[in-house]
Amino acid sequence: MNRNILAACLLATIVLIPAGAQTVSFPDDITYDPYFSADIRDGAGNLFRVHNLSYRLPGEEADFFIAPNREDRAKYYFWVTRGSDAGLATYALDFRKIQAIRFLPEDDSPEDILPDGGGYAPSEFTLTDGSVFTGWLKTEGFLGGVDEEFGVRVSLNLAYGTLSTIDFRHTGTYSRCPFCGALFYDTGLEACPFDTTPLLPQNGG
């Protein structure tokens, strides 16, 4: 089945195909990407329950709403910087490894120096293996997904002070749909939202 036709059918029922990295490919060229969900609070304490979550670069807002299923746009990681006066290291921290992120007040900055170029927020990261560390989260760009309350696409700006917490709804485990092969990092899902097939827990889930 043509992927555009499939996506159009799913959009009609407010079910959305995710897009990005660690894809599962099939002979008919249909691909699925890891499906993440999170509870996100803004600086005013408002809660957004978002699924089909991905990170997008600045300037991609129009693309996100017009052509949301472009695989080259969706990313499933944050840029994180850690270190001290002796040196800073920047790397991509995969959504699969993150349990929660708490944005810290400026007074609680983890280092005395900021990463070069600005655009970073002091943050506390809790990983799925239980470890906790502080570092700097790159805040250029936005989180895109589907707001579960209204069933519409939403973009949440990562600019410092905009968000307070991001809590992923997984513990490092995932489920797989035995029919379409899609991967779901969402402990609240029991059936595939694409074809309603019961999901199979993987890697201890």
Stockholm file with secondary structure:
# STOCKHOLM 1.0

chainA/1-205         MNRNILAACLLATIVLIPAGAQTVSFPDDITYDPYFSADIRDGAGNLFRVHNLSYRLPGEEADFFIAPNREDRAKYYFWVTRGSDAGLATYALDFRKIQAIRFLPEDDSPEDILPDGGGYAPSEFTLTDGSVFTGWLKTEGFLGGVDEEFGVRVSLNLAYGTLSTIDFRHTGTYSRCPFCGALFYDTGLEACPFDTTPLLPQNGG
#=GR chainA/1-205 SS CCHHHHHHHHHHTTCCCCCSSSCEECTTSCEECCEEEEEEEETTCCEEEEEEEEEECTTCHHHHHHSTTCTTTCBCEEEEEEEETTEEEEEEEEGGGEEEEEECCGGGCSSSSCCTTSCEEEEEEEETTSCEEEEEEECSSEEEEEETTTTEEEEEECSTTSEEEEEESCSSCEEECTTTCCEEECTTCCBCTTTCCBCEEETTC
#=GC SS_cons         CCHHHHHHHHHHTTCCCCCSSSCEECTTSCEECCEEEEEEEETTCCEEEEEEEEEECTTCHHHHHHSTTCTTTCBCEEEEEEEETTEEEEEEEEGGGEEEEEECCGGGCSSSSCCTTSCEEEEEEEETTSCEEEEEEECSSEEEEEETTTTEEEEEECSTTSEEEEEESCSSCEEECTTTCCEEECTTCCBCTTTCCBCEEETTC
//
